[in-house]
Amino acid sequence: MKTIETDVVVIGGGATGSGTLRDLALRGIKGVLIEKHDIAYGTTGRNHGLLHSGARYAVKDKHSARECISENRILRNIAGHCIEETGGLFVSLPDDDPQYHEELIKGCAEAGIDFKEISVNEALNIEPNLNPEIRRAMTVPDGTVDPFRLAASNVVDAAERGAQVLNHTQVTSLILGQDGVTGVKCYDKKKKEEIEVHAKLVINATGVWGQQICDFASIPINYFPSKGSMVIIDYRINNIVINRSRKPADGDIFVPGDTVSLIGTTSRNLTYDRIEELTVDDDEIEVLLSDGEQLIPNVSNTRVLRAYCGVRPLISLSPDVDGRDISRGIVLVDHEERDGVKGLLTIAGGKLMTYRLMAEQTVDLACVKLGVDKKCTTHLVPLPGSEKKVSDEENIRNYPGISESVVSATYFRHGERIHSILNRDKRSYGLICECEMVTAGEVEYALKNLFAKDITDLRRRTRVGMGPCQGELCAYRAAGLMAELGNAEGVEAADILREFLEERFKGTKPILWGDALREFEFTYWVYQSLLGLSE
Ligand SMILES: Cc1cc2nc3c(=O)[nH]c(=O)nc-3n(C[C@H](O)[C@H](O)[C@H](O)COP(=O)(O)OP(=O)(O)OC[C@H]3O[C@@H](n4cnc5c(N)ncnc54)[C@H](O)[C@@H]3O)c2cc1C
């Protein structure tokens, strides 16, 4: 069996695990990240991508609101290429309790969130698609964050500083010695290989799956999964984040992202045995569209591209199993202190927004355990790609002869790393995905440098297949390129293609009507009838 020796194993390649790996690397601690699917496969890749200003928590949870605004300012500096500074609006509709808006203003002031009350006309000027019936409006420093880019940039930075990354590798048990946890056993699903990783410390950053990891050491801990569903519409119906000024409820937020907009979200409690189901119910789609229409009436004229859901990793440390003391904040558990099991920490809860802070708190505790005296610097050191901001004009000047939209899209997704993507032969400028302007060079870069191993991974790194056609015209080109570059044998490339299309179908199946159904039929003809791809 293959064995690896390291200082710290981080289980889980979501934002929390990726950020933790990077923090360890920046403090000079050797780390190995183990992720059973792909980076950002879990809840990190299944949320709104809202860069919270904190205003959504300002009425009920001031502590979270303060954490959010503080991290919001840090992330703008260190993760610029993953963030769009869209700004945000809170608007109240005639049916909304006017008192809530007053409390929101007071809460934002107390939490130190820069807000500004604006007139209805000003709000409609900023966002012409808004319901003209709105009564009040205020701006807040919300933004959007691409969770795939954010997690991948953390992993890439850690790897460039010496960390090891094992994606598509599942932890199957903890290695338990007399002195507690001394490592993990895992299985590399692509290479079909068992691996043992020995370490001084294991960090469980597996989000909602954390309970399963604790089970390996017979540690009792209760997770209370809460599912949230969202729908994506086929263009940016809004350019600024729009929140409804009322108590958190279904269908109260519109978030623009890249070429599309999404409407969120629902909240449904799940029993723990259903965390893998990840299906969006018909009534959730109905409520999102009908409540969404109240904020932006034009939603009725858009096409829904897909629906998806994520599971909030809510956790309770009390032995009670009724979930009364569930925490919505950051939960860091030292299992030596709580359960008498040395060598294991669990980090869960929090938000995408607070991933860096969660990592900092975890690595601070890891340093105490390992006897390392190094301070956190993740709030100061930019992520790869975010070292400096370059204007579109300058980028276009730097790459004469390449389509402006290719240059802008590549810079938008990879920031300063654009130099590693567009500085090569002309052939690499050929488009693989027209919806998202993804080039052959970008796909090759992701395969070689960003730990992408199949087309679904490529989607997370480059947005291949995420635009209006949902992979119809780009998936076979990406599969062909993988075969050409030696990343998949011929038959394997066909399997990878089939898996990708099945994965995409999960999100389109719940919304198959009208134009979406017509587009799907076309995809079916291309792949089944023309290319002969069958089950
Ligand atoms: C509907 C919804 C909307 C949200 N919107 C926002 C938002 O707009 N802004 C925001 O800041 N936050 C938002 N959140 C919260 C945020 O998404 C999560 O708090 C955050 O992404 C959790 O990240 P994580 O890394 O802790 O967990 P995850 O992203 O779930 O990562 C855990 C990883 O562990 C891996 N794993 C599990 N078991 C194993 C194993 N045995 N071996 C190896 N790997 C394993 C999984 O595959 C997974 O990739 C939202 C959450 C939901 C549900």
The ligand as a Tripos MOL2 file, in Angstrom:
@<TRIPOS>MOLECULE
LIG
   53    58     1     0     0
SMALL
NO_CHARGES

@<TRIPOS>ATOM
      1 C1        -28.3450   26.9370   -0.1190 C.3       1 LIG1
      2 C2        -27.1240   27.5420    0.4850 C.ar      1 LIG1
      3 C3        -26.7510   28.8270    0.1470 C.ar      1 LIG1
      4 C4        -25.6130   29.3910    0.7270 C.ar      1 LIG1
      5 N1        -25.2250   30.6320    0.3210 N.ar      1 LIG1
      6 C5        -24.1030   31.1680    0.8080 C.ar      1 LIG1
      7 C6        -23.6440   32.4150    0.3310 C.ar      1 LIG1
      8 O1        -24.2440   32.9880   -0.5810 O.2       1 LIG1
      9 N2        -22.5220   32.9510    0.8890 N.ar      1 LIG1
     10 C7        -21.8460   32.3170    1.8860 C.ar      1 LIG1
     11 O2        -20.8850   32.8890    2.3780 O.2       1 LIG1
     12 N3        -22.2210   31.0920    2.3310 N.ar      1 LIG1
     13 C8        -23.3180   30.4950    1.8050 C.ar      1 LIG1
     14 N4        -23.7080   29.2560    2.2170 N.ar      1 LIG1
     15 C9        -22.8920   28.5400    3.1960 C.3       1 LIG1
     16 C10       -21.6340   27.9300    2.5450 C.3       1 LIG1
     17 O3        -21.9090   27.4140    1.2730 O.3       1 LIG1
     18 C11       -21.0630   26.7940    3.4030 C.3       1 LIG1
     19 O4        -21.0100   27.1930    4.7410 O.3       1 LIG1
     20 C12       -19.6360   26.4400    2.9620 C.3       1 LIG1
     21 O5        -19.5660   26.2900    1.5790 O.3       1 LIG1
     22 C13       -19.1720   25.1640    3.6350 C.3       1 LIG1
     23 O6        -17.8960   24.8530    3.1360 O.3       1 LIG1
     24 P1        -17.0870   23.6300    3.7170 P.3       1 LIG1
     25 O7        -15.7740   23.6240    3.0520 O.co2     1 LIG1
     26 O8        -17.0810   23.7180    5.2070 O.co2     1 LIG1
     27 O9        -17.9470   22.3420    3.3350 O.3       1 LIG1
     28 P2        -18.1000   21.6380    1.9010 P.3       1 LIG1
     29 O10       -18.0010   22.6190    0.8100 O.co2     1 LIG1
     30 O11       -19.3230   20.8120    1.9490 O.co2     1 LIG1
     31 O12       -16.8120   20.7250    1.7860 O.3       1 LIG1
     32 C14       -16.6970   19.4790    2.4090 C.3       1 LIG1
     33 C15       -15.9650   18.5530    1.4630 C.3       1 LIG1
     34 O13       -15.6250   17.3510    2.1560 O.3       1 LIG1
     35 C16       -15.6230   16.3000    1.2180 C.3       1 LIG1
     36 N5        -15.7150   15.0190    1.9230 N.ar      1 LIG1
     37 C17       -16.7500   14.5440    2.6310 C.ar      1 LIG1
     38 N6        -16.4760   13.3200    3.1270 N.ar      1 LIG1
     39 C18       -15.2230   13.0050    2.7080 C.ar      1 LIG1
     40 C19       -14.3860   11.8660    2.8680 C.ar      1 LIG1
     41 N7        -14.7830   10.7940    3.5450 N.pl3     1 LIG1
     42 N8        -13.1640   11.8780    2.2900 N.ar      1 LIG1
     43 C20       -12.7310   12.9540    1.5830 C.ar      1 LIG1
     44 N9        -13.5020   14.0600    1.3940 N.ar      1 LIG1
     45 C21       -14.7260   14.0820    1.9530 C.ar      1 LIG1
     46 C22       -16.8570   16.6000    0.3710 C.3       1 LIG1
     47 O14       -16.8180   15.9510   -0.8860 O.3       1 LIG1
     48 C23       -16.8150   18.1250    0.2720 C.3       1 LIG1
     49 O15       -16.2010   18.5680   -0.9320 O.3       1 LIG1
     50 C24       -24.8410   28.6510    1.6610 C.ar      1 LIG1
     51 C25       -25.2180   27.3500    1.9990 C.ar      1 LIG1
     52 C26       -26.3410   26.7850    1.4020 C.ar      1 LIG1
     53 C27       -26.7150   25.3840    1.7150 C.3       1 LIG1
@<TRIPOS>BOND
     1     1     2 1
     2     2     3 ar
     3     2    52 ar
     4     3     4 ar
     5     4     5 ar
     6     4    50 ar
     7     5     6 ar
     8     6     7 ar
     9     6    13 1
    10     7     8 2
    11     7     9 ar
    12     9    10 ar
    13    10    11 2
    14    10    12 ar
    15    12    13 ar
    16    13    14 ar
    17    14    15 1
    18    14    50 ar
    19    15    16 1
    20    16    17 1
    21    16    18 1
    22    18    19 1
    23    18    20 1
    24    20    21 1
    25    20    22 1
    26    22    23 1
    27    23    24 1
    28    24    25 2
    29    24    26 1
    30    24    27 1
    31    27    28 1
    32    28    29 2
    33    28    30 1
    34    28    31 1
    35    31    32 1
    36    32    33 1
    37    33    34 1
    38    33    48 1
    39    34    35 1
    40    35    36 1
    41    35    46 1
    42    36    37 ar
    43    36    45 ar
    44    37    38 ar
    45    38    39 ar
    46    39    40 ar
    47    39    45 ar
    48    40    41 1
    49    40    42 ar
    50    42    43 ar
    51    43    44 ar
    52    44    45 ar
    53    46    47 1
    54    46    48 1
    55    48    49 1
    56    50    51 ar
    57    51    52 ar
    58    52    53 1
@<TRIPOS>SUBSTRUCTURE
     1 LIG1         1 GROUP 0 **** ****
